[in-house]
Amino acid sequence: MTVVFEFIRTAIAAFDLRAAVDIIVVAGIVYWLLTLIEGTTAVALLRGIFLVFLVGTAVSNVFGLAVLGWLLRNAGVALLVAIPILFQPEIRRAFEQIGRARGLSRVATAATNQGTIDTLSEAAGRLAERHWGAILVIERQIGLGEYAETGIRIDGALSVEFLLSIFYPHSPLHDGAVIIHGDRVLAAGSVLPLAETIDTGHQFGTRHRAAIGITTKTDALALVVSEETGQISIANNGRMVRNLDDQKLRRVLPMLLKSGVAEGILQLPRLRSPRAS
């Protein structure tokens, strides 16, 4: 007990402004990393690793299991190799967020003007009236070329009629996503990554999972029109807002697309409604 009190007294005596800043920086980094894995399978994986080490250490100390204790003490080297593999999506997302931070990104991005916003809003409204399922992905700083390659390259002028023809139920491209770069349709019929988990307690269709998936992996925005209900939804940063119409889209899209604002909107409401696709 005396050793413990001596350690605490020494730590308090050595505590200064530099130590306080050090603690705050480390706490901030840990919090940021936890927000990256929130709502993903990495949370369960991290919890499992922690429980294995906790239970293993307790058992080895209580029963004097020298070999088990040695394995746990020397498992750090193996974890250095395993962590980049196990948490590859989260590590990639972290570096992408750093890379597109204001002042660091030098990638030229096409501006999305009010005309483009009006076209997207009107198209979404008319698709919703017809109950034609659709998913529109708006490219921002992170290029979507790898996803465009999974569909049909178009590079055509954006228009309401063009989008309606793509998502016409008997069109060969209607099941895939349309990728939009500025005022151009980059590709149609594209395949998007599906969200691994959606922690809402409900089942959701493929289009909504794809919208959440692409906005989790990139900084894109995704508009979804449900084929079953005709509802319009918008996904950003892995979150989704539903029950929109063309007028609401005209108000929401400029705020999300404005430079710097979309990065700040990290807590859009989670999905809370029945299944739709």
Backbone torsions as a table, in degrees:
resi	resn	phi	psi	omega
1	MET	NA	-37.6	178.9
2	THR	-61.9	-37.7	179.1
3	VAL	-63.7	-39.7	179.6
4	VAL	-63.8	-48.5	179.3
5	PHE	-61.6	-37.8	178.6
6	GLU	-64.8	-39.4	178.2
7	PHE	-64.5	-44.3	179.6
8	ILE	-63.0	-42.2	-179.1
9	ARG	-64.4	-40.1	178.6
10	THR	-66.2	-40.4	-179.6
11	ALA	-64.9	-42.2	179.3
12	ILE	-65.5	-39.5	-179.6
13	ALA	-65.6	-32.0	-178.4
14	ALA	-86.3	-5.8	-176.9
15	PHE	-74.3	123.0	178.3
16	ASP	-140.9	-170.1	-177.5
17	LEU	-61.8	-39.1	179.8
18	ARG	-63.1	-41.0	178.9
19	ALA	-65.0	-39.0	179.0
20	ALA	-63.3	-44.6	177.9
21	VAL	-62.5	-40.4	179.2
22	ASP	-59.7	-45.7	-179.4
23	ILE	-64.1	-43.5	-179.0
24	ILE	-63.4	-42.7	179.7
25	VAL	-63.2	-46.5	180.0
26	VAL	-63.6	-42.3	178.6
27	ALA	-62.3	-39.7	178.4
28	GLY	-64.2	-41.5	179.3
29	ILE	-65.4	-43.2	178.9
30	VAL	-62.4	-43.1	179.2
31	TYR	-62.8	-42.8	179.8
32	TRP	-62.7	-41.8	178.7
33	LEU	-65.1	-37.0	178.6
34	LEU	-67.0	-36.2	177.7
35	THR	-67.0	-29.3	179.0
36	LEU	-67.7	-35.6	-176.6
37	ILE	-95.9	-1.1	-179.2
38	GLU	-60.0	131.3	177.0
39	GLY	77.9	10.7	179.0
40	THR	-115.8	171.7	179.1
41	THR	-68.4	-14.5	179.7
42	ALA	-64.4	-27.7	179.1
43	VAL	-62.7	-49.1	179.1
44	ALA	-64.3	-37.1	179.5
45	LEU	-65.0	-44.1	178.9
46	LEU	-65.3	-39.8	178.3
47	ARG	-63.9	-39.5	178.9
48	GLY	-64.8	-43.1	178.1
49	ILE	-61.7	-43.2	-179.4
50	PHE	-63.0	-43.6	-179.1
51	LEU	-66.1	-38.3	178.8
52	VAL	-61.4	-45.3	179.9
53	PHE	-68.2	-39.8	-178.8
54	LEU	-65.2	-51.0	-179.1
55	VAL	-66.6	-42.5	-179.6
56	GLY	-61.8	-42.5	178.7
57	THR	-64.7	-42.9	179.8
58	ALA	-63.2	-44.7	-178.8
59	VAL	-65.1	-43.3	-178.0
60	SER	-65.6	-34.7	179.3
61	ASN	-74.7	-40.9	-177.2
62	VAL	-68.9	-44.2	-174.7
63	PHE	-100.3	2.9	177.7
64	GLY	64.5	40.7	-179.0
65	LEU	-86.2	96.4	-172.9
66	ALA	-65.9	-41.3	-177.5
67	VAL	-66.4	-44.9	178.5
68	LEU	-61.6	-43.0	177.7
69	GLY	-61.2	-40.9	178.8
70	TRP	-64.5	-41.3	179.1
71	LEU	-61.7	-43.7	-179.1
72	LEU	-66.6	-38.9	-179.0
73	ARG	-68.0	-29.3	-176.9
74	ASN	-103.3	12.7	-179.7
75	ALA	-79.0	-8.8	-178.0
76	GLY	-60.0	-39.7	-179.9
77	VAL	-63.3	-42.8	178.8
78	ALA	-64.4	-37.5	179.1
79	LEU	-65.8	-34.2	177.7
80	LEU	-60.0	-31.7	177.1
81	VAL	-83.4	-38.1	-173.7
82	ALA	-76.1	-35.3	-174.7
83	ILE	-59.6	-47.4	178.1
84	PRO	-60.6	-27.9	178.8
85	ILE	-79.5	-47.0	-176.5
86	LEU	-68.6	-37.0	-175.4
87	PHE	-109.7	31.2	-177.6
88	GLN	-58.0	-44.6	179.4
89	PRO	-62.4	-40.5	-178.5
90	GLU	-69.7	-38.8	178.1
91	ILE	-65.5	-41.2	178.1
92	ARG	-61.9	-43.8	179.7
93	ARG	-63.2	-37.3	179.5
94	ALA	-62.9	-46.7	179.7
95	PHE	-67.5	-32.8	176.7
96	GLU	-65.3	-40.9	178.2
97	GLN	-64.3	-39.3	177.3
98	ILE	-65.6	-42.3	-176.9
99	GLY	-66.6	-31.9	-179.5
100	ARG	-97.9	13.7	175.4
101	ALA	-62.7	149.5	-177.1
102	ARG	-58.1	130.6	178.7
103	GLY	95.2	-19.4	-179.7
104	LEU	-97.7	-31.5	-176.5
105	SER	-81.3	127.3	178.3
106	ARG	-113.3	9.9	-177.4
107	VAL	-76.1	130.7	179.4
108	ALA	-75.6	127.4	-180.0
109	THR	-118.2	143.0	-180.0
110	ALA	-74.9	135.1	-179.2
111	ALA	-74.3	139.1	174.9
112	THR	-101.5	105.8	-174.7
113	ASN	-88.9	178.7	-177.3
114	GLN	-63.5	-33.6	178.0
115	GLY	-62.2	-41.4	177.4
116	THR	-64.0	-41.9	178.9
117	ILE	-62.6	-43.1	178.4
118	ASP	-63.3	-40.7	179.6
119	THR	-63.8	-46.2	179.6
120	LEU	-63.7	-41.2	-178.7
121	SER	-66.1	-44.8	179.9
122	GLU	-65.7	-41.9	179.4
123	ALA	-62.6	-43.9	179.1
124	ALA	-62.3	-41.4	179.2
125	GLY	-62.8	-42.7	-178.8
126	ARG	-72.3	-34.6	174.3
127	LEU	-65.0	-39.8	179.2
128	ALA	-65.2	-39.3	178.3
129	GLU	-60.9	-35.9	-178.0
130	ARG	-88.9	-5.9	-175.2
131	HIS	58.3	41.5	174.6
132	TRP	-96.7	118.4	-179.8
133	GLY	-64.6	141.2	-178.3
134	ALA	-157.2	154.1	171.5
135	ILE	-141.1	121.9	-178.0
136	LEU	-116.4	124.3	-178.4
137	VAL	-110.9	124.0	-177.7
138	ILE	-101.6	115.8	-178.6
139	GLU	-74.7	140.9	175.1
140	ARG	-123.4	-122.7	-174.4
141	GLN	-73.2	-39.1	179.3
142	ILE	-81.6	122.4	-179.2
143	GLY	-65.7	146.5	-179.0
144	LEU	-111.5	25.2	-177.6
145	GLY	-58.4	-38.5	-178.2
146	GLU	-66.0	-30.1	177.3
147	TYR	-82.5	-32.2	176.3
148	ALA	-63.2	-33.2	-179.0
149	GLU	-66.2	-20.5	179.7
150	THR	-78.9	-11.8	179.4
151	GLY	-114.2	-150.4	179.9
152	ILE	-106.0	119.9	177.7
153	ARG	-66.8	132.0	-177.3
154	ILE	-123.0	-54.5	-176.1
155	ASP	52.0	53.6	179.9
156	GLY	-111.4	161.1	179.1
157	ALA	-66.3	136.6	-179.0
158	LEU	-75.7	131.3	175.6
159	SER	-154.6	159.4	-180.0
160	VAL	-62.7	-46.3	-177.0
161	GLU	-63.5	-37.3	179.1
162	PHE	-63.2	-45.5	-179.8
163	LEU	-65.5	-39.3	178.6
164	LEU	-63.7	-37.2	179.3
165	SER	-69.2	-32.9	179.4
166	ILE	-68.8	-42.6	-174.8
167	PHE	-95.2	11.2	170.8
168	TYR	-57.9	131.2	-171.5
169	PRO	-52.5	-27.3	-178.9
170	HIS	-97.8	6.3	176.6
171	SER	-74.1	140.2	179.7
172	PRO	-66.8	-12.8	-177.3
173	LEU	-105.3	2.3	-169.1
174	HIS	-70.5	-21.4	-177.9
175	ASP	-81.7	-17.6	-178.3
176	GLY	-94.4	-176.5	-178.8
177	ALA	-98.2	149.0	171.8
178	VAL	-98.6	130.4	178.9
179	ILE	-106.5	126.0	-173.7
180	ILE	-114.1	129.8	177.4
181	HIS	-121.1	105.4	-176.1
182	GLY	64.6	-120.6	178.2
183	ASP	-107.6	26.9	179.7
184	ARG	-122.7	144.9	171.2
185	VAL	-88.4	109.1	-174.7
186	LEU	-74.7	-43.6	-177.2
187	ALA	-159.1	160.7	176.8
188	ALA	-136.2	158.6	-178.7
189	GLY	70.9	24.2	-176.5
190	SER	-80.3	150.1	178.5
191	VAL	-100.0	130.0	-177.4
192	LEU	-111.8	155.6	175.9
193	PRO	-71.3	138.3	179.2
194	LEU	-87.1	146.8	176.3
195	ALA	-63.9	134.8	-179.9
196	GLU	-70.2	-43.9	-179.5
197	THR	-138.5	145.7	173.4
198	ILE	-130.3	102.9	-170.6
199	ASP	-85.1	68.1	179.7
200	THR	-123.0	-10.6	-179.0
201	GLY	84.4	3.2	179.5
202	HIS	-121.8	162.1	175.0
203	GLN	-93.2	140.5	-179.3
204	PHE	-131.7	153.4	-176.3
205	GLY	-75.3	174.8	-173.9
206	THR	-63.7	-40.9	-177.6
207	ARG	-62.7	-43.0	-179.8
208	HIS	-67.4	-39.4	177.6
209	ARG	-65.7	-37.4	178.0
210	ALA	-67.0	-38.9	179.0
211	ALA	-63.7	-42.9	178.4
212	ILE	-68.1	-38.7	-179.6
213	GLY	-62.9	-47.5	-177.2
214	ILE	-69.7	-32.5	179.4
215	THR	-81.4	-13.9	172.6
216	THR	-79.4	-39.7	-176.4
217	LYS	-84.1	-22.3	-178.8
218	THR	-134.5	179.7	177.5
219	ASP	-95.7	16.3	-178.3
220	ALA	-69.8	161.8	168.4
221	LEU	-105.2	149.3	179.9
222	ALA	-133.3	128.0	173.6
223	LEU	-102.5	135.2	-178.8
224	VAL	-127.1	133.5	172.3
225	VAL	-114.4	124.2	-177.8
226	SER	-78.8	130.0	177.8
227	GLU	-70.4	-31.4	-176.2
228	GLU	-80.9	-45.3	-173.0
229	THR	-107.6	-15.9	-176.0
230	GLY	75.4	10.5	179.3
231	GLN	-76.4	146.2	175.9
232	ILE	-103.8	133.5	178.8
233	SER	-130.3	156.2	175.6
234	ILE	-131.9	133.7	-179.2
235	ALA	-113.9	139.3	177.2
236	ASN	-149.9	129.5	176.1
237	ASN	56.4	35.7	177.7
238	GLY	80.8	3.3	176.6
239	ARG	-113.3	160.0	-177.5
240	MET	-138.5	140.8	172.6
241	VAL	-115.4	134.1	-175.1
242	ARG	-116.9	-178.6	177.3
243	ASN	59.0	45.4	175.9
244	LEU	-99.6	164.8	170.8
245	ASP	-131.2	-178.2	-175.3
246	ASP	-63.9	-33.3	179.5
247	GLN	-69.4	-41.8	177.8
248	LYS	-65.3	-37.4	178.2
249	LEU	-61.5	-39.2	179.8
250	ARG	-63.0	-25.7	178.2
251	ARG	-89.3	-34.8	-174.4
252	VAL	-80.4	-42.9	-175.0
253	LEU	-58.0	-45.4	179.1
254	PRO	-59.7	-35.5	179.6
255	MET	-68.0	-42.0	-178.3
256	LEU	-71.9	-32.9	-176.7
257	LEU	-85.7	-13.3	179.8
258	LYS	-64.5	137.5	-176.8
259	SER	-56.5	125.8	175.7
260	GLY	89.7	-25.6	-176.2
261	VAL	-75.8	-42.5	-177.4
262	ALA	-61.7	-34.8	178.4
263	GLU	-66.3	-26.6	-177.8
264	GLY	-84.6	-18.1	-178.5
265	ILE	-89.0	83.2	-174.4
266	LEU	-100.0	-7.8	-172.7
267	GLN	-127.0	48.2	172.6
268	LEU	-61.2	145.5	-176.1
269	PRO	-56.9	142.2	178.0
270	ARG	-72.8	158.3	177.8
271	LEU	-62.4	134.9	179.5
272	ARG	-142.0	47.3	-177.5
273	SER	-145.2	168.4	-174.0
274	PRO	-64.9	173.2	-175.1
275	ARG	-64.4	139.3	173.4
276	ALA	-150.2	157.3	179.7
277	SER	-140.0	NA	NA
